[in-house]
Amino acid sequence: MTLYIKPWCPWCIDAVKWLNKRGIEFKSVDVLSDSRAYEHMRKISHQSLTPTLEMPDGSVLADFDIRQIERFLGEKK
């Protein structure tokens, strides 16, 4: 899975910590330093807010908090 972030975003920081604490593998992409990734994130999520999570199956969770990622990933198991 790919996590699109902005480094200063508090929700992004929380998401990275949450995923790391649980040993969940993910690729983190800074959309502020990668304009192509930013445009891809906007295309798949229809917005510009972070964090945005893209799953291998194509599903997307955009602009979320920890409770939302827990629920989203729980449904994916």
Backbone as JSON, one array per atom type, in Angstrom:
{
  "sequence": "MTLYIKPWCPWCIDAVKWLNKRGIEFKSVDVLSDSRAYEHMRKISHQSLTPTLEMPDGSVLADFDIRQIERFLGEKK",
  "N": [[0.84, -1.16, 0.0], [0.32, 2.32, -0.5], [1.14, 5.32, 1.05], [0.29, 8.55, 0.86], [1.69, 11.57, 1.73], [2.15, 14.75, 3.45], [4.95, 16.14, 4.81], [4.77, 17.82, 7.14], [2.21, 17.53, 8.03], [0.02, 16.87, 10.65], [-1.81, 14.7, 10.84], [-0.77, 12.95, 9.0], [1.69, 12.33, 10.16], [0.75, 11.01, 12.44], [-0.5, 8.83, 11.16], [1.67, 7.5, 9.94], [3.17, 6.78, 12.23], [1.26, 5.1, 13.48], [0.93, 3.0, 11.6], [3.6, 2.02, 11.48], [3.98, 1.23, 14.16], [2.36, -1.0, 14.28], [3.59, -2.7, 12.6], [2.92, -2.71, 9.93], [3.45, -2.92, 6.54], [4.26, -0.38, 4.24], [4.51, 2.05, 1.61], [5.78, 5.22, 1.79], [5.03, 8.35, 0.43], [6.06, 11.54, -0.26], [4.14, 14.09, -1.19], [4.68, 16.73, -1.58], [7.24, 16.95, -2.47], [7.23, 15.51, -4.76], [5.83, 16.01, -7.63], [4.49, 14.5, -9.55], [3.49, 12.36, -8.07], [1.78, 13.79, -6.43], [-0.14, 14.7, -8.28], [-1.13, 12.21, -9.09], [-2.22, 11.31, -6.66], [-4.25, 13.24, -6.34], [-5.83, 12.56, -8.51], [-6.73, 9.93, -7.91], [-8.03, 10.28, -5.49], [-9.63, 12.46, -5.67], [-9.21, 14.87, -4.42], [-7.05, 17.12, -2.52], [-6.0, 16.68, -0.07], [-4.09, 15.31, 2.67], [-3.46, 12.68, 5.06], [-3.43, 10.25, 2.42], [-4.38, 7.07, 1.52], [-3.55, 4.44, -0.59], [-4.58, 1.37, -1.7], [-3.4, -1.9, -2.82], [-5.48, -3.09, -4.24], [-6.72, -1.01, -5.42], [-8.47, 0.5, -3.95], [-9.16, 3.48, -2.03], [-8.41, 5.57, 0.69], [-9.01, 8.66, 1.8], [-7.79, 11.67, 3.33], [-7.85, 11.09, 6.25], [-8.29, 10.03, 9.72], [-6.89, 8.35, 12.61], [-8.87, 6.6, 13.69], [-10.42, 6.15, 11.42], [-8.63, 4.88, 9.65], [-8.11, 2.54, 11.04], [-10.63, 1.28, 10.94], [-10.99, 1.11, 8.13], [-8.77, -0.54, 7.3], [-9.37, -2.77, 8.82], [-11.66, -3.67, 7.56], [-10.55, -4.55, 5.23], [-9.24, -6.9, 5.75]],
  "CA": [[0.0, 0.0, 0.0], [1.06, 3.57, -0.6], [0.63, 6.39, 1.89], [0.67, 9.86, 0.35], [1.78, 12.45, 2.89], [2.87, 16.02, 3.48], [5.75, 15.89, 6.01], [4.37, 18.62, 8.29], [0.81, 17.23, 8.33], [-0.07, 16.08, 11.89], [-2.54, 13.44, 10.6], [0.18, 12.09, 8.29], [2.64, 11.87, 11.18], [0.03, 10.01, 13.23], [-0.73, 7.63, 10.34], [2.96, 6.8, 9.8], [3.46, 6.16, 13.53], [0.3, 4.04, 13.71], [1.28, 1.88, 10.72], [4.89, 1.48, 11.92], [3.8, 0.57, 15.46], [1.69, -2.28, 14.05], [4.39, -3.49, 11.67], [2.24, -2.78, 8.63], [4.33, -2.43, 5.49], [3.69, 0.61, 3.34], [5.45, 2.96, 0.96], [5.41, 6.6, 2.08], [5.38, 9.25, -0.67], [5.89, 12.95, 0.06], [3.57, 14.71, -2.38], [5.22, 18.07, -1.75], [8.51, 16.86, -3.19], [7.03, 14.7, -5.96], [4.64, 16.56, -8.27], [3.75, 13.42, -10.23], [2.75, 11.65, -7.02], [0.71, 14.69, -6.01], [-1.19, 14.64, -9.3], [-1.73, 10.87, -9.0], [-3.06, 11.31, -5.45], [-5.44, 14.04, -6.65], [-6.65, 11.8, -9.47], [-7.37, 8.76, -7.29], [-8.81, 10.65, -4.31], [-10.49, 13.59, -6.03], [-8.96, 15.98, -3.49], [-5.62, 17.39, -2.35], [-5.66, 16.56, 1.35], [-3.35, 14.14, 3.12], [-2.92, 11.52, 4.36], [-4.25, 9.47, 1.5], [-3.88, 5.7, 1.46], [-3.97, 3.69, -1.78], [-4.37, -0.06, -1.51], [-3.09, -2.63, -4.06], [-6.72, -3.41, -4.98], [-7.22, 0.23, -6.01], [-9.31, 1.29, -3.04], [-8.49, 4.67, -1.54], [-8.91, 6.25, 1.89], [-8.44, 10.01, 1.72], [-7.99, 12.65, 4.4], [-8.37, 10.27, 7.34], [-7.65, 10.02, 11.03], [-6.53, 7.0, 13.06], [-10.06, 5.75, 13.79], [-10.86, 5.79, 10.07], [-7.7, 3.9, 9.06], [-8.35, 1.26, 11.74], [-11.85, 0.7, 10.38], [-10.72, 0.81, 6.72], [-7.9, -1.71, 7.2], [-10.11, -3.89, 9.39], [-12.58, -4.17, 6.53], [-9.75, -5.13, 4.15], [-8.68, -8.2, 6.13]],
  "C": [[0.89, 1.23, 0.0], [0.36, 4.63, 0.23], [1.17, 7.71, 1.36], [0.59, 10.85, 1.51], [2.33, 13.83, 2.52], [3.62, 15.97, 4.81], [5.31, 16.64, 7.27], [2.95, 18.33, 8.77], [0.7, 16.37, 9.6], [-0.8, 14.75, 11.71], [-1.66, 12.44, 9.86], [1.18, 11.49, 9.28], [1.99, 10.79, 12.02], [-0.16, 8.72, 12.44], [0.56, 6.82, 10.19], [3.31, 6.09, 11.11], [2.55, 4.96, 13.78], [0.64, 2.81, 12.88], [2.6, 1.21, 11.16], [4.75, 0.7, 13.22], [3.18, -0.83, 15.3], [2.44, -3.17, 13.06], [3.76, -3.66, 10.3], [3.15, -2.16, 7.58], [3.59, -1.47, 4.57], [4.82, 1.43, 2.73], [4.94, 4.37, 1.24], [5.92, 7.5, 0.95], [5.04, 10.68, -0.26], [5.4, 13.67, -1.2], [4.05, 16.15, -2.59], [6.53, 18.07, -2.5], [8.41, 16.05, -4.48], [5.73, 15.14, -6.65], [3.83, 15.5, -9.02], [2.92, 12.62, -9.23], [1.57, 12.49, -6.53], [-0.46, 14.63, -7.01], [-1.89, 13.28, -9.29], [-2.68, 10.8, -7.8], [-4.35, 12.1, -5.7], [-6.4, 13.28, -7.57], [-7.41, 10.67, -8.77], [-8.29, 9.13, -6.13], [-9.79, 11.8, -4.56], [-10.38, 14.75, -5.04], [-7.46, 16.13, -3.3], [-5.15, 17.22, -0.91], [-4.92, 15.26, 1.64], [-3.68, 13.91, 4.59], [-3.96, 10.9, 3.43], [-3.59, 8.11, 1.35], [-4.45, 5.02, 0.22], [-3.59, 2.23, -1.58], [-4.05, -0.73, -2.85], [-4.33, -2.96, -4.89], [-7.36, -2.17, -5.61], [-8.11, 1.05, -5.1], [-8.48, 2.39, -2.4], [-9.21, 5.18, -0.29], [-8.22, 7.6, 1.93], [-8.76, 10.84, 2.94], [-8.6, 11.99, 5.64], [-7.66, 10.52, 8.66], [-7.44, 8.56, 11.45], [-7.76, 6.09, 13.17], [-10.53, 5.28, 12.41], [-9.93, 4.76, 9.43], [-7.87, 2.54, 9.74], [-9.56, 0.56, 11.13], [-11.63, 0.26, 8.93], [-9.88, -0.45, 6.57], [-8.55, -2.95, 7.79], [-11.07, -4.52, 8.38], [-11.84, -4.86, 5.41], [-9.22, -6.51, 4.48], [-9.56, -9.34, 5.69]]
}
